């Protein structure tokens, strides 16, 4: 049965064999149509999986915030015609905090076969390594850039962590990581715990959990490093 395969990619430059099953490679090599968040990074990933792959024989459909719903709807025509298709994010698992969810929703509405493959997710990996509640957690994406709105959001998430016994996760554009940590330290309670997970599955991986009081004066330089942040009571 033809399927829309959700193809996880590495979270960085780590060798794909370290984090992806060989089965994924077998699936990738039989697909000729890819719906991708970024064409350039997708092409690089496919070449890393198999340097002999004929990139020019493949068709790429860009899926990002500028893609219209009409375009997304048309992307699935090869699948409806009986050909396998793949969805590739810039990093990690497609359709999780990723525009790939839009095309998956289209496929589900049309009754098409959707197959998620195994691969690294910074959300799951960070929860695993944090020591926080893994029974109940929420990924909140990016926080507001405006300082007052961000402070209000941080207080709201901290309150949820205490009131609902729920781990709260969020991310930031890498060059603003340091400022985000400063805001957390100044906004939240000294006893609240913060986990910083950086460069997951890659060289220089860093995952540490401390109270905000313990983090004071001990935060490394996180600029330009992919990170995910978790707070919990």
Protein Blocks (a to p, Z undefined) as FASTA:
>chain_A
ZZdddddddfblbdfklmpcfklmmmmmmpcbdcdfblklmmmmmmmmpmkbcfklpccd
dddfklcfklmmmmmmmmmnopacddddfbhjehiapaklmmmmmmmmnopacddddddd
fklmmmmmnopafkbccdehjadfblklmmmmmmmmmmmmmmnopacdddddfklmmmmm
mmmmmmmcfklccdddehehiahiacddddfklmgopaccfehiacdddddZZ
